[in-house]
Amino acid sequence: MPYYTYESLVNEGLRFEFQQSIHDDPLTCHPESGEPIKKIIVAGAAIRIPGLRRSTVVNKLSPAATACGCASNAALA
């Protein structure tokens, strides 16, 4: 299930994240405090999987670095 970001209507700038189903209606109040909130869209949303990190190392001299394999030809020149 995805995480959605909500912002407080009382304390501007205070944000919360809640895990909800795509089919659930947006929350209108904080489940614990009852404070009015609104759903906001933030850049950089990601899937959160504990322990999984993504990193990529590119070897520009590898023929696989380019579709035509010309990187390996440049290394020979």
N, CA, C and O atoms as a Tripos MOL2 file, in Angstrom:
@<TRIPOS>MOLECULE
protein
  308   307    77     0     0
PROTEIN
NO_CHARGES

@<TRIPOS>ATOM
      1 N           0.8430   -1.1850    0.0000 N.3       1 MET1
      2 CA          0.0000    0.0000    0.0000 C.3       1 MET1
      3 C           0.8840    1.2430    0.0000 C.2       1 MET1
      4 O           1.9210    1.2760    0.6630 O.2       1 MET1
      5 N           0.4750    2.2510   -0.7380 N.am      2 PRO2
      6 CA          1.2760    3.4820   -0.8210 C.3       2 PRO2
      7 C           1.1080    4.3670    0.4180 C.2       2 PRO2
      8 O           0.1410    4.2570    1.1720 O.2       2 PRO2
      9 N           2.0930    5.2460    0.5870 N.am      3 TYR3
     10 CA          2.0450    6.2610    1.6400 C.3       3 TYR3
     11 C           1.5570    7.5600    1.0190 C.2       3 TYR3
     12 O           1.9540    7.9120   -0.0920 O.2       3 TYR3
     13 N           0.6960    8.2720    1.7360 N.am      4 TYR4
     14 CA          0.2010    9.5660    1.2830 C.3       4 TYR4
     15 C           0.5770   10.6240    2.3070 C.2       4 TYR4
     16 O           0.6000   10.3610    3.5090 O.2       4 TYR4
     17 N           0.8710   11.8190    1.8200 N.am      5 THR5
     18 CA          1.2840   12.9210    2.6870 C.3       5 THR5
     19 C           0.1050   13.8590    2.9090 C.2       5 THR5
     20 O          -0.6050   14.2320    1.9760 O.2       5 THR5
     21 N          -0.0800   14.2270    4.1650 N.am      6 TYR6
     22 CA         -1.1380   15.1520    4.5540 C.3       6 TYR6
     23 C          -0.5090   16.3120    5.3000 C.2       6 TYR6
     24 O           0.5460   16.1700    5.9200 O.2       6 TYR6
     25 N          -1.1670   17.4660    5.2350 N.am      7 GLU7
     26 CA         -0.6870   18.6600    5.9280 C.3       7 GLU7
     27 C          -1.7790   19.1690    6.8540 C.2       7 GLU7
     28 O          -2.9630   19.1440    6.5170 O.2       7 GLU7
     29 N          -1.3630   19.6310    8.0230 N.am      8 SER8
     30 CA         -2.2920   20.1750    9.0090 C.3       8 SER8
     31 C          -2.8720   21.4920    8.5090 C.2       8 SER8
     32 O          -2.1550   22.3100    7.9340 O.2       8 SER8
     33 N          -4.1560   21.6960    8.7260 N.am      9 LEU9
     34 CA         -4.7900   22.9710    8.3930 C.3       9 LEU9
     35 C          -4.6730   23.9540    9.5530 C.2       9 LEU9
     36 O          -4.8420   25.1590    9.3630 O.2       9 LEU9
     37 N          -4.3850   23.4490   10.7570 N.am     10 VAL10
     38 CA         -4.2480   24.2880   11.9420 C.3      10 VAL10
     39 C          -2.8030   24.7620   12.0930 C.2      10 VAL10
     40 O          -2.5550   25.9550   12.2710 O.2      10 VAL10
     41 N          -1.8610   23.8420   12.0220 N.am     11 ASN11
     42 CA         -0.4300   24.1440   12.1540 C.3      11 ASN11
     43 C           0.2080   24.0450   10.7730 C.2      11 ASN11
     44 O           0.6710   22.9740   10.3780 O.2      11 ASN11
     45 N           0.2340   25.1430   10.0440 N.am     12 GLU12
     46 CA          0.7400   25.1350    8.6760 C.3      12 GLU12
     47 C           2.1880   24.6480    8.6280 C.2      12 GLU12
     48 O           3.0200   25.0730    9.4300 O.2      12 GLU12
     49 N           2.4770   23.7670    7.6970 N.am     13 GLY13
     50 CA          3.8170   23.2180    7.5470 C.3      13 GLY13
     51 C           4.0070   21.8850    8.2530 C.2      13 GLY13
     52 O           4.9760   21.1780    7.9790 O.2      13 GLY13
     53 N           3.1010   21.5310    9.1550 N.am     14 LEU14
     54 CA          3.1870   20.2520    9.8580 C.3      14 LEU14
     55 C           2.6120   19.1720    8.9500 C.2      14 LEU14
     56 O           1.4470   19.2340    8.5580 O.2      14 LEU14
     57 N           3.4460   18.1740    8.6170 N.am     15 ARG15
     58 CA          3.0320   17.1390    7.6690 C.3      15 ARG15
     59 C           3.0510   15.7630    8.3150 C.2      15 ARG15
     60 O           3.8060   15.4970    9.2510 O.2      15 ARG15
     61 N           2.1940   14.8980    7.7830 N.am     16 PHE16
     62 CA          2.0640   13.5300    8.2610 C.3      16 PHE16
     63 C           2.0410   12.6030    7.0560 C.2      16 PHE16
     64 O           1.6280   13.0030    5.9670 O.2      16 PHE16
     65 N           2.4850   11.3650    7.2480 N.am     17 GLU17
     66 CA          2.3810   10.3500    6.2080 C.3      17 GLU17
     67 C           1.5480    9.2000    6.7460 C.2      17 GLU17
     68 O           1.7520    8.7370    7.8690 O.2      17 GLU17
     69 N           0.6050    8.7450    5.9250 N.am     18 PHE18
     70 CA         -0.2430    7.6280    6.3050 C.3      18 PHE18
     71 C          -0.2410    6.6040    5.1860 C.2      18 PHE18
     72 O          -0.2390    6.9510    4.0050 O.2      18 PHE18
     73 N          -0.2410    5.3400    5.5720 N.am     19 GLN19
     74 CA         -0.3240    4.2660    4.5990 C.3      19 GLN19
     75 C          -1.8010    3.9690    4.3790 C.2      19 GLN19
     76 O          -2.5380    3.6740    5.3200 O.2      19 GLN19
     77 N          -2.2210    4.0530    3.1110 N.am     20 GLN20
     78 CA         -3.6230    3.8400    2.7780 C.3      20 GLN20
     79 C          -3.7340    3.0670    1.4760 C.2      20 GLN20
     80 O          -2.8080    3.0470    0.6650 O.2      20 GLN20
     81 N          -4.8640    2.4420    1.2930 N.am     21 SER21
     82 CA         -5.1670    1.7990    0.0210 C.3      21 SER21
     83 C          -5.4660    2.8750   -1.0190 C.2      21 SER21
     84 O          -5.9240    3.9660   -0.6790 O.2      21 SER21
     85 N          -5.2080    2.5670   -2.2650 N.am     22 ILE22
     86 CA         -5.5180    3.4960   -3.3570 C.3      22 ILE22
     87 C          -7.0160    3.7890   -3.4010 C.2      22 ILE22
     88 O          -7.4350    4.8620   -3.8340 O.2      22 ILE22
     89 N          -7.8130    2.8320   -2.9520 N.am     23 HIS23
     90 CA         -9.2660    2.9630   -3.0390 C.3      23 HIS23
     91 C          -9.8800    3.7150   -1.8610 C.2      23 HIS23
     92 O         -11.0660    4.0430   -1.9000 O.2      23 HIS23
     93 N          -9.1000    3.9970   -0.8130 N.am     24 ASP24
     94 CA         -9.6140    4.7300    0.3500 C.3      24 ASP24
     95 C          -9.8150    6.2030    0.0110 C.2      24 ASP24
     96 O          -9.0590    6.7790   -0.7720 O.2      24 ASP24
     97 N         -10.8360    6.8030    0.6060 N.am     25 ASP25
     98 CA        -11.0470    8.2450    0.4570 C.3      25 ASP25
     99 C          -9.9550    8.9860    1.2330 C.2      25 ASP25
    100 O          -9.4620    8.4810    2.2420 O.2      25 ASP25
    101 N          -9.5720   10.1890    0.7630 N.am     26 PRO26
    102 CA         -8.5700   10.9760    1.5010 C.3      26 PRO26
    103 C          -9.0680   11.3050    2.9070 C.2      26 PRO26
    104 O         -10.2590   11.5320    3.1200 O.2      26 PRO26
    105 N          -8.1390   11.3260    3.8590 N.am     27 LEU27
    106 CA         -8.4930   11.6780    5.2310 C.3      27 LEU27
    107 C          -8.8050   13.1680    5.3110 C.2      27 LEU27
    108 O          -8.2340   13.9650    4.5670 O.2      27 LEU27
    109 N          -9.7060   13.5410    6.2080 N.am     28 THR28
    110 CA        -10.0290   14.9520    6.4300 C.3      28 THR28
    111 C          -9.6110   15.4070    7.8250 C.2      28 THR28
    112 O          -9.5240   16.6050    8.0920 O.2      28 THR28
    113 N          -9.3490   14.4340    8.7260 N.am     29 CYS29
    114 CA         -8.8600   14.7700   10.0600 C.3      29 CYS29
    115 C          -7.8560   13.7100   10.5030 C.2      29 CYS29
    116 O          -7.9350   12.5540   10.0880 O.2      29 CYS29
    117 N          -6.9140   14.1180   11.3480 N.am     30 HIS30
    118 CA         -5.8750   13.2210   11.8520 C.3      30 HIS30
    119 C          -6.5430   12.1230   12.6750 C.2      30 HIS30
    120 O          -7.3600   12.4230   13.5460 O.2      30 HIS30
    121 N          -6.2120   10.8510   12.4170 N.am     31 PRO31
    122 CA         -6.8730    9.7490   13.1200 C.3      31 PRO31
    123 C          -6.6970    9.7680   14.6390 C.2      31 PRO31
    124 O          -7.5720    9.2840   15.3570 O.2      31 PRO31
    125 N          -5.5960   10.3120   15.1430 N.am     32 GLU32
    126 CA         -5.3530   10.3110   16.5880 C.3      32 GLU32
    127 C          -5.7940   11.5980   17.2670 C.2      32 GLU32
    128 O          -6.4170   11.5550   18.3280 O.2      32 GLU32
    129 N          -5.4780   12.7540   16.6650 N.am     33 SER33
    130 CA         -5.7610   14.0310   17.3260 C.3      33 SER33
    131 C          -7.0890   14.6530   16.8930 C.2      33 SER33
    132 O          -7.6290   15.5010   17.6040 O.2      33 SER33
    133 N          -7.6200   14.2470   15.7440 N.am     34 GLY34
    134 CA         -8.8480   14.8380   15.2390 C.3      34 GLY34
    135 C          -8.6380   16.1720   14.5480 C.2      34 GLY34
    136 O          -9.5980   16.8070   14.1100 O.2      34 GLY34
    137 N          -7.3800   16.6030   14.4480 N.am     35 GLU35
    138 CA         -7.0210   17.8740   13.8130 C.3      35 GLU35
    139 C          -7.3410   17.8190   12.3120 C.2      35 GLU35
    140 O          -7.0590   16.8090   11.6670 O.2      35 GLU35
    141 N          -7.9260   18.8880   11.7440 N.am     36 PRO36
    142 CA         -8.2280   18.8760   10.3090 C.3      36 PRO36
    143 C          -6.9460   18.8530    9.4700 C.2      36 PRO36
    144 O          -6.0000   19.5930    9.7410 O.2      36 PRO36
    145 N          -6.9300   17.9920    8.4490 N.am     37 ILE37
    146 CA         -5.7750   17.8520    7.5640 C.3      37 ILE37
    147 C          -6.2460   17.7980    6.1180 C.2      37 ILE37
    148 O          -7.4210   17.5590    5.8390 O.2      37 ILE37
    149 N          -5.3000   18.0270    5.1950 N.am     38 LYS38
    150 CA         -5.6190   17.9020    3.7710 C.3      38 LYS38
    151 C          -4.5090   17.1050    3.0970 C.2      38 LYS38
    152 O          -3.3470   17.1680    3.4980 O.2      38 LYS38
    153 N          -4.8840   16.3660    2.0790 N.am     39 LYS39
    154 CA         -3.9270   15.5680    1.3160 C.3      39 LYS39
    155 C          -3.1620   16.4910    0.3870 C.2      39 LYS39
    156 O          -3.7580   17.3340   -0.2830 O.2      39 LYS39
    157 N          -1.8360   16.3370    0.3410 N.am     40 ILE40
    158 CA         -1.0190   17.1650   -0.5410 C.3      40 ILE40
    159 C          -0.1700   16.2680   -1.4320 C.2      40 ILE40
    160 O           0.0650   15.1000   -1.1210 O.2      40 ILE40
    161 N           0.2780   16.8290   -2.5290 N.am     41 ILE41
    162 CA          1.1490   16.1120   -3.4500 C.3      41 ILE41
    163 C           2.5570   16.6460   -3.2610 C.2      41 ILE41
    164 O           2.7890   17.8530   -3.3290 O.2      41 ILE41
    165 N           3.4950   15.7390   -3.0240 N.am     42 VAL42
    166 CA          4.8910   16.1270   -2.8380 C.3      42 VAL42
    167 C           5.7510   15.4280   -3.8820 C.2      42 VAL42
    168 O           5.4570   14.3070   -4.2990 O.2      42 VAL42
    169 N           6.8010   16.0950   -4.2910 N.am     43 ALA43
    170 CA          7.7160   15.5160   -5.2710 C.3      43 ALA43
    171 C           8.5900   14.4670   -4.6120 C.2      43 ALA43
    172 O           8.8700   14.5340   -3.4160 O.2      43 ALA43
    173 N           9.0070   13.5160   -5.3920 N.am     44 GLY44
    174 CA          9.9590   12.5270   -4.9010 C.3      44 GLY44
    175 C           9.3460   11.4030   -4.0980 C.2      44 GLY44
    176 O          10.0240   10.8070   -3.2620 O.2      44 GLY44
    177 N           8.0920   11.1010   -4.3250 N.am     45 ALA45
    178 CA          7.4880    9.9780   -3.6360 C.3      45 ALA45
    179 C           8.1770    8.6960   -4.0630 C.2      45 ALA45
    180 O           8.5690    8.5580   -5.2220 O.2      45 ALA45
    181 N           8.3280    7.7650   -3.1490 N.am     46 ALA46
    182 CA          9.0430    6.5330   -3.4670 C.3      46 ALA46
    183 C           8.4010    5.3560   -2.7540 C.2      46 ALA46
    184 O           7.6750    5.5140   -1.7720 O.2      46 ALA46
    185 N           8.6830    4.1930   -3.2680 N.am     47 ILE47
    186 CA          8.2500    2.9730   -2.6050 C.3      47 ILE47
    187 C           9.2450    2.6910   -1.4920 C.2      47 ILE47
    188 O          10.4570    2.7200   -1.7080 O.2      47 ILE47
    189 N           8.7380    2.4230   -0.3240 N.am     48 ARG48
    190 CA          9.6060    2.1940    0.8270 C.3      48 ARG48
    191 C           9.6760    0.6990    1.1270 C.2      48 ARG48
    192 O           8.6850    0.0790    1.5130 O.2      48 ARG48
    193 N          10.8550    0.1420    0.9440 N.am     49 ILE49
    194 CA         11.0780   -1.2560    1.2700 C.3      49 ILE49
    195 C          12.2770   -1.3000    2.2100 C.2      49 ILE49
    196 O          13.3920   -0.9810    1.7980 O.2      49 ILE49
    197 N          12.0670   -1.6910    3.4650 N.am     50 PRO50
    198 CA         13.1710   -1.7030    4.4230 C.3      50 PRO50
    199 C          14.3220   -2.5840    3.9320 C.2      50 PRO50
    200 O          14.1070   -3.7000    3.4600 O.2      50 PRO50
    201 N          15.5310   -2.0700    4.0510 N.am     51 GLY51
    202 CA         16.7110   -2.8380    3.7040 C.3      51 GLY51
    203 C          17.0880   -2.8350    2.2380 C.2      51 GLY51
    204 O          18.1400   -3.3630    1.8780 O.2      51 GLY51
    205 N          16.2620   -2.2560    1.3820 N.am     52 LEU52
    206 CA         16.5560   -2.2370   -0.0500 C.3      52 LEU52
    207 C          17.0850   -0.8670   -0.4330 C.2      52 LEU52
    208 O          16.4050    0.1440   -0.2540 O.2      52 LEU52
    209 N          18.2930   -0.8380   -0.9560 N.am     53 ARG53
    210 CA         18.8850    0.4170   -1.4110 C.3      53 ARG53
    211 C          19.2650    0.2520   -2.8620 C.2      53 ARG53
    212 O          19.6700   -0.8290   -3.2880 O.2      53 ARG53
    213 N          19.1340    1.3150   -3.6160 N.am     54 ARG54
    214 CA         19.4500    1.2570   -5.0350 C.3      54 ARG54
    215 C          20.6690    2.1210   -5.3040 C.2      54 ARG54
    216 O          20.6990    3.3000   -4.9540 O.2      54 ARG54
    217 N          21.6580    1.5320   -5.9210 N.am     55 SER55
    218 CA         22.8050    2.3080   -6.3490 C.3      55 SER55
    219 C          23.2840    1.7310   -7.6730 C.2      55 SER55
    220 O          23.1840    0.5270   -7.9130 O.2      55 SER55
    221 N          23.7950    2.5870   -8.5110 N.am     56 THR56
    222 CA         24.2560    2.1690   -9.8210 C.3      56 THR56
    223 C          25.6510    2.7150  -10.0560 C.2      56 THR56
    224 O          25.9120    3.8980   -9.8380 O.2      56 THR56
    225 N          26.5320    1.8560  -10.4980 N.am     57 VAL57
    226 CA         27.8750    2.2660  -10.8690 C.3      57 VAL57
    227 C          28.0010    2.0210  -12.3630 C.2      57 VAL57
    228 O          27.7610    0.9090  -12.8340 O.2      57 VAL57
    229 N          28.3730    3.0410  -13.1040 N.am     58 VAL58
    230 CA         28.4850    2.9260  -14.5500 C.3      58 VAL58
    231 C          29.9550    2.9180  -14.9290 C.2      58 VAL58
    232 O          30.7090    3.8240  -14.5740 O.2      58 VAL58
    233 N          30.3470    1.8870  -15.6510 N.am     59 ASN59
    234 CA         31.7000    1.8040  -16.1780 C.3      59 ASN59
    235 C          31.6270    2.2480  -17.6300 C.2      59 ASN59
    236 O          31.1960    1.4800  -18.4900 O.2      59 ASN59
    237 N          32.0390    3.4660  -17.9100 N.am     60 LYS60
    238 CA         31.9190    4.0360  -19.2540 C.3      60 LYS60
    239 C          32.7700    3.2920  -20.2840 C.2      60 LYS60
    240 O          32.5200    3.4110  -21.4840 O.2      60 LYS60
    241 N          33.7740    2.5250  -19.8360 N.am     61 LEU61
    242 CA         34.6150    1.7860  -20.7710 C.3      61 LEU61
    243 C          34.0170    0.4320  -21.1390 C.2      61 LEU61
    244 O          34.5180   -0.2510  -22.0320 O.2      61 LEU61
    245 N          32.9570    0.0510  -20.4550 N.am     62 SER62
    246 CA         32.3230   -1.2260  -20.7330 C.3      62 SER62
    247 C          31.5010   -1.1380  -22.0130 C.2      62 SER62
    248 O          30.8030   -0.1440  -22.2150 O.2      62 SER62
    249 N          31.5610   -2.1620  -22.9020 N.am     63 PRO63
    250 CA         30.7380   -2.1510  -24.1120 C.3      63 PRO63
    251 C          29.2500   -2.0670  -23.7920 C.2      63 PRO63
    252 O          28.4680   -1.5790  -24.6070 O.2      63 PRO63
    253 N          28.8590   -2.5330  -22.6260 N.am     64 ALA64
    254 CA         27.4510   -2.4780  -22.2480 C.3      64 ALA64
    255 C          27.0040   -1.0690  -21.8910 C.2      64 ALA64
    256 O          25.8050   -0.8230  -21.7630 O.2      64 ALA64
    257 N          27.9420   -0.1350  -21.7260 N.am     65 ALA65
    258 CA         27.5930    1.2360  -21.3540 C.3      65 ALA65
    259 C          26.8950    1.9610  -22.4880 C.2      65 ALA65
    260 O          26.1390    2.9010  -22.2420 O.2      65 ALA65
    261 N          27.1290    1.5480  -23.7180 N.am     66 THR66
    262 CA         26.4470    2.1400  -24.8660 C.3      66 THR66
    263 C          25.8700    1.0300  -25.7200 C.2      66 THR66
    264 O          26.4140   -0.0730  -25.7700 O.2      66 THR66
    265 N          24.7830    1.3200  -26.3830 N.am     67 ALA67
    266 CA         24.1210    0.3090  -27.2000 C.3      67 ALA67
    267 C          24.9900   -0.1500  -28.3630 C.2      67 ALA67
    268 O          24.9360   -1.3200  -28.7430 O.2      67 ALA67
    269 N          25.7850    0.7420  -28.9320 N.am     68 CYS68
    270 CA         26.5830    0.3880  -30.1090 C.3      68 CYS68
    271 C          27.9240   -0.2190  -29.7430 C.2      68 CYS68
    272 O          28.6100   -0.7550  -30.6130 O.2      68 CYS68
    273 N          28.3170   -0.1500  -28.4760 N.am     69 GLY69
    274 CA         29.6020   -0.6900  -28.0580 C.3      69 GLY69
    275 C          30.7710    0.2160  -28.3850 C.2      69 GLY69
    276 O          31.9220   -0.2050  -28.2640 O.2      69 GLY69
    277 N          30.5120    1.4500  -28.7970 N.am     70 CYS70
    278 CA         31.5830    2.3520  -29.2020 C.3      70 CYS70
    279 C          32.4450    2.8080  -28.0280 C.2      70 CYS70
    280 O          33.5430    3.3220  -28.2400 O.2      70 CYS70
    281 N          31.9730    2.6300  -26.8000 N.am     71 ALA71
    282 CA         32.7910    2.9980  -25.6440 C.3      71 ALA71
    283 C          34.0540    2.1560  -25.6050 C.2      71 ALA71
    284 O          35.1190    2.6500  -25.2360 O.2      71 ALA71
    285 N          33.9430    0.8790  -25.9860 N.am     72 SER72
    286 CA         35.1290    0.0250  -25.9790 C.3      72 SER72
    287 C          36.0860    0.4180  -27.0950 C.2      72 SER72
    288 O          37.2990    0.2850  -26.9330 O.2      72 SER72
    289 N          35.5680    0.9050  -28.2360 N.am     73 ASN73
    290 CA         36.4240    1.3560  -29.3320 C.3      73 ASN73
    291 C          37.1980    2.6110  -28.9370 C.2      73 ASN73
    292 O          38.3550    2.7720  -29.3230 O.2      73 ASN73
    293 N          36.5730    3.4880  -28.1800 N.am     74 ALA74
    294 CA         37.2310    4.7210  -27.7410 C.3      74 ALA74
    295 C          38.3580    4.4030  -26.7710 C.2      74 ALA74
    296 O          39.3620    5.1150  -26.7340 O.2      74 ALA74
    297 N          38.2060    3.3390  -25.9840 N.am     75 ALA75
    298 CA         39.2360    2.9600  -25.0230 C.3      75 ALA75
    299 C          40.4770    2.4260  -25.7310 C.2      75 ALA75
    300 O          41.5860    2.5240  -25.2060 O.2      75 ALA75
    301 N          40.2890    1.8590  -26.9250 N.am     76 LEU76
    302 CA         41.4190    1.2980  -27.6730 C.3      76 LEU76
    303 C          42.2040    2.3640  -28.4190 C.2      76 LEU76
    304 O          43.3730    2.1570  -28.7460 O.2      76 LEU76
    305 N          41.5800    3.4950  -28.6880 N.am     77 ALA77
    306 CA         42.2260    4.5470  -29.4920 C.3      77 ALA77
    307 C          43.2600    5.3190  -28.7270 C.2      77 ALA77
    308 O          43.8810    6.2290  -29.2750 O.2      77 ALA77
@<TRIPOS>BOND
     1     1     2 1
     2     2     3 1
     3     3     4 2
     4     3     5 am
     5     5     6 1
     6     6     7 1
     7     7     8 2
     8     7     9 am
     9     9    10 1
    10    10    11 1
    11    11    12 2
    12    11    13 am
    13    13    14 1
    14    14    15 1
    15    15    16 2
    16    15    17 am
    17    17    18 1
    18    18    19 1
    19    19    20 2
    20    19    21 am
    21    21    22 1
    22    22    23 1
    23    23    24 2
    24    23    25 am
    25    25    26 1
    26    26    27 1
    27    27    28 2
    28    27    29 am
    29    29    30 1
    30    30    31 1
    31    31    32 2
    32    31    33 am
    33    33    34 1
    34    34    35 1
    35    35    36 2
    36    35    37 am
    37    37    38 1
    38    38    39 1
    39    39    40 2
    40    39    41 am
    41    41    42 1
    42    42    43 1
    43    43    44 2
    44    43    45 am
    45    45    46 1
    46    46    47 1
    47    47    48 2
    48    47    49 am
    49    49    50 1
    50    50    51 1
    51    51    52 2
    52    51    53 am
    53    53    54 1
    54    54    55 1
    55    55    56 2
    56    55    57 am
    57    57    58 1
    58    58    59 1
    59    59    60 2
    60    59    61 am
    61    61    62 1
    62    62    63 1
    63    63    64 2
    64    63    65 am
    65    65    66 1
    66    66    67 1
    67    67    68 2
    68    67    69 am
    69    69    70 1
    70    70    71 1
    71    71    72 2
    72    71    73 am
    73    73    74 1
    74    74    75 1
    75    75    76 2
    76    75    77 am
    77    77    78 1
    78    78    79 1
    79    79    80 2
    80    79    81 am
    81    81    82 1
    82    82    83 1
    83    83    84 2
    84    83    85 am
    85    85    86 1
    86    86    87 1
    87    87    88 2
    88    87    89 am
    89    89    90 1
    90    90    91 1
    91    91    92 2
    92    91    93 am
    93    93    94 1
    94    94    95 1
    95    95    96 2
    96    95    97 am
    97    97    98 1
    98    98    99 1
    99    99   100 2
   100    99   101 am
   101   101   102 1
   102   102   103 1
   103   103   104 2
   104   103   105 am
   105   105   106 1
   106   106   107 1
   107   107   108 2
   108   107   109 am
   109   109   110 1
   110   110   111 1
   111   111   112 2
   112   111   113 am
   113   113   114 1
   114   114   115 1
   115   115   116 2
   116   115   117 am
   117   117   118 1
   118   118   119 1
   119   119   120 2
   120   119   121 am
   121   121   122 1
   122   122   123 1
   123   123   124 2
   124   123   125 am
   125   125   126 1
   126   126   127 1
   127   127   128 2
   128   127   129 am
   129   129   130 1
   130   130   131 1
   131   131   132 2
   132   131   133 am
   133   133   134 1
   134   134   135 1
   135   135   136 2
   136   135   137 am
   137   137   138 1
   138   138   139 1
   139   139   140 2
   140   139   141 am
   141   141   142 1
   142   142   143 1
   143   143   144 2
   144   143   145 am
   145   145   146 1
   146   146   147 1
   147   147   148 2
   148   147   149 am
   149   149   150 1
   150   150   151 1
   151   151   152 2
   152   151   153 am
   153   153   154 1
   154   154   155 1
   155   155   156 2
   156   155   157 am
   157   157   158 1
   158   158   159 1
   159   159   160 2
   160   159   161 am
   161   161   162 1
   162   162   163 1
   163   163   164 2
   164   163   165 am
   165   165   166 1
   166   166   167 1
   167   167   168 2
   168   167   169 am
   169   169   170 1
   170   170   171 1
   171   171   172 2
   172   171   173 am
   173   173   174 1
   174   174   175 1
   175   175   176 2
   176   175   177 am
   177   177   178 1
   178   178   179 1
   179   179   180 2
   180   179   181 am
   181   181   182 1
   182   182   183 1
   183   183   184 2
   184   183   185 am
   185   185   186 1
   186   186   187 1
   187   187   188 2
   188   187   189 am
   189   189   190 1
   190   190   191 1
   191   191   192 2
   192   191   193 am
   193   193   194 1
   194   194   195 1
   195   195   196 2
   196   195   197 am
   197   197   198 1
   198   198   199 1
   199   199   200 2
   200   199   201 am
   201   201   202 1
   202   202   203 1
   203   203   204 2
   204   203   205 am
   205   205   206 1
   206   206   207 1
   207   207   208 2
   208   207   209 am
   209   209   210 1
   210   210   211 1
   211   211   212 2
   212   211   213 am
   213   213   214 1
   214   214   215 1
   215   215   216 2
   216   215   217 am
   217   217   218 1
   218   218   219 1
   219   219   220 2
   220   219   221 am
   221   221   222 1
   222   222   223 1
   223   223   224 2
   224   223   225 am
   225   225   226 1
   226   226   227 1
   227   227   228 2
   228   227   229 am
   229   229   230 1
   230   230   231 1
   231   231   232 2
   232   231   233 am
   233   233   234 1
   234   234   235 1
   235   235   236 2
   236   235   237 am
   237   237   238 1
   238   238   239 1
   239   239   240 2
   240   239   241 am
   241   241   242 1
   242   242   243 1
   243   243   244 2
   244   243   245 am
   245   245   246 1
   246   246   247 1
   247   247   248 2
   248   247   249 am
   249   249   250 1
   250   250   251 1
   251   251   252 2
   252   251   253 am
   253   253   254 1
   254   254   255 1
   255   255   256 2
   256   255   257 am
   257   257   258 1
   258   258   259 1
   259   259   260 2
   260   259   261 am
   261   261   262 1
   262   262   263 1
   263   263   264 2
   264   263   265 am
   265   265   266 1
   266   266   267 1
   267   267   268 2
   268   267   269 am
   269   269   270 1
   270   270   271 1
   271   271   272 2
   272   271   273 am
   273   273   274 1
   274   274   275 1
   275   275   276 2
   276   275   277 am
   277   277   278 1
   278   278   279 1
   279   279   280 2
   280   279   281 am
   281   281   282 1
   282   282   283 1
   283   283   284 2
   284   283   285 am
   285   285   286 1
   286   286   287 1
   287   287   288 2
   288   287   289 am
   289   289   290 1
   290   290   291 1
   291   291   292 2
   292   291   293 am
   293   293   294 1
   294   294   295 1
   295   295   296 2
   296   295   297 am
   297   297   298 1
   298   298   299 1
   299   299   300 2
   300   299   301 am
   301   301   302 1
   302   302   303 1
   303   303   304 2
   304   303   305 am
   305   305   306 1
   306   306   307 1
   307   307   308 2
@<TRIPOS>SUBSTRUCTURE
     1 MET1         2 RESIDUE 1 A MET
     2 PRO2         6 RESIDUE 1 A PRO
     3 TYR3        10 RESIDUE 1 A TYR
     4 TYR4        14 RESIDUE 1 A TYR
     5 THR5        18 RESIDUE 1 A THR
     6 TYR6        22 RESIDUE 1 A TYR
     7 GLU7        26 RESIDUE 1 A GLU
     8 SER8        30 RESIDUE 1 A SER
     9 LEU9        34 RESIDUE 1 A LEU
    10 VAL10       38 RESIDUE 1 A VAL
    11 ASN11       42 RESIDUE 1 A ASN
    12 GLU12       46 RESIDUE 1 A GLU
    13 GLY13       50 RESIDUE 1 A GLY
    14 LEU14       54 RESIDUE 1 A LEU
    15 ARG15       58 RESIDUE 1 A ARG
    16 PHE16       62 RESIDUE 1 A PHE
    17 GLU17       66 RESIDUE 1 A GLU
    18 PHE18       70 RESIDUE 1 A PHE
    19 GLN19       74 RESIDUE 1 A GLN
    20 GLN20       78 RESIDUE 1 A GLN
    21 SER21       82 RESIDUE 1 A SER
    22 ILE22       86 RESIDUE 1 A ILE
    23 HIS23       90 RESIDUE 1 A HIS
    24 ASP24       94 RESIDUE 1 A ASP
    25 ASP25       98 RESIDUE 1 A ASP
    26 PRO26      102 RESIDUE 1 A PRO
    27 LEU27      106 RESIDUE 1 A LEU
    28 THR28      110 RESIDUE 1 A THR
    29 CYS29      114 RESIDUE 1 A CYS
    30 HIS30      118 RESIDUE 1 A HIS
    31 PRO31      122 RESIDUE 1 A PRO
    32 GLU32      126 RESIDUE 1 A GLU
    33 SER33      130 RESIDUE 1 A SER
    34 GLY34      134 RESIDUE 1 A GLY
    35 GLU35      138 RESIDUE 1 A GLU
    36 PRO36      142 RESIDUE 1 A PRO
    37 ILE37      146 RESIDUE 1 A ILE
    38 LYS38      150 RESIDUE 1 A LYS
    39 LYS39      154 RESIDUE 1 A LYS
    40 ILE40      158 RESIDUE 1 A ILE
    41 ILE41      162 RESIDUE 1 A ILE
    42 VAL42      166 RESIDUE 1 A VAL
    43 ALA43      170 RESIDUE 1 A ALA
    44 GLY44      174 RESIDUE 1 A GLY
    45 ALA45      178 RESIDUE 1 A ALA
    46 ALA46      182 RESIDUE 1 A ALA
    47 ILE47      186 RESIDUE 1 A ILE
    48 ARG48      190 RESIDUE 1 A ARG
    49 ILE49      194 RESIDUE 1 A ILE
    50 PRO50      198 RESIDUE 1 A PRO
    51 GLY51      202 RESIDUE 1 A GLY
    52 LEU52      206 RESIDUE 1 A LEU
    53 ARG53      210 RESIDUE 1 A ARG
    54 ARG54      214 RESIDUE 1 A ARG
    55 SER55      218 RESIDUE 1 A SER
    56 THR56      222 RESIDUE 1 A THR
    57 VAL57      226 RESIDUE 1 A VAL
    58 VAL58      230 RESIDUE 1 A VAL
    59 ASN59      234 RESIDUE 1 A ASN
    60 LYS60      238 RESIDUE 1 A LYS
    61 LEU61      242 RESIDUE 1 A LEU
    62 SER62      246 RESIDUE 1 A SER
    63 PRO63      250 RESIDUE 1 A PRO
    64 ALA64      254 RESIDUE 1 A ALA
    65 ALA65      258 RESIDUE 1 A ALA
    66 THR66      262 RESIDUE 1 A THR
    67 ALA67      266 RESIDUE 1 A ALA
    68 CYS68      270 RESIDUE 1 A CYS
    69 GLY69      274 RESIDUE 1 A GLY
    70 CYS70      278 RESIDUE 1 A CYS
    71 ALA71      282 RESIDUE 1 A ALA
    72 SER72      286 RESIDUE 1 A SER
    73 ASN73      290 RESIDUE 1 A ASN
    74 ALA74      294 RESIDUE 1 A ALA
    75 ALA75      298 RESIDUE 1 A ALA
    76 LEU76      302 RESIDUE 1 A LEU
    77 ALA77      306 RESIDUE 1 A ALA
